[in-house]
Amino acid sequence: MSPTPGPVAFKAACPDCHARFELDAGALRLVIGGSRRTTFYSFTCPQCGTAVRKPAGERIVELLTGGGVSTLRSV
């Protein structure tokens, strides 16, 4: 029997307070829009409470969706 994989943790950093931390899938949101400009992921910094929004390219989208991050598709 192979071991059951544990929860996925994503490394992130806050552009405001510069803290570095790990977030689980439930702390992240992914929005897939019709263009690169409207595709992004977001989270709230656990250190300072800032709402952070960062662009998500193809690889990031792949990693986040594969890790169970909830996804919203916008048109």
N, C-alpha and C positions, 0 to 999 in steps of 0.2 A: 504494500500500500504506500502511495506517495503522501507526503505530509500535506495537510490542508494549508493553502496559502493564507497568510495573515492579511489584515487590512492594508490597503495601499496608502502610503504617505507621500505627499508631494512637497518638495522643497520650494519655498517662496521667500520673497524679501519685500519689505515695504519701502517704497520710494521716498516716503516722508521721514520716518524715524530711522530708517536703514536697518531695522531689526531683521534677522534671518530666523526662519522657523519652519516647521513641517505642519502641513494641514491634511486632514483626511478628506475623502471625496465629498462628504456632506458639507464641508466648509467652503467649497468652490462651486461656482456656477459657470457654465459655458453657453455662450450665445453664438449660434452659427447663422450668419447673415448671408446676403447675396453677393458680398464682395469681401476682400481682405479687410477693408476698413470697418466693416460691420460684423466681423468675427472676432470675438474676444472672450476672455475669461475674467471673472471678478471674485473678490473675496474681501473680507474685513480683516484688517491687521489686528491680531490678538494683543499686540503691545500698546498701540496708540488709538485703535478704533477707527482709523482712516479707511474709507471705502476705496479699494484699489481696483483698477481696471487696466488690463494689459492685452495687447493684440495676441491672437492665437493663430499661428501658421498651421499648415497641414500636420506637421509632426506633433505639435502641442495638442491639436484636436484629437489626433490618434491616441496619444498617451492619456489624456483626460477621459475620453469616452471609454477606453479600455480599462481604466481604473475606476469606473463607476460614477464619474461626476455627472450630475443631472444636466441635461442639455435642452436648450430652448432653441428652436429654429425660428428665425424671423424672416419676413419677406420684404 
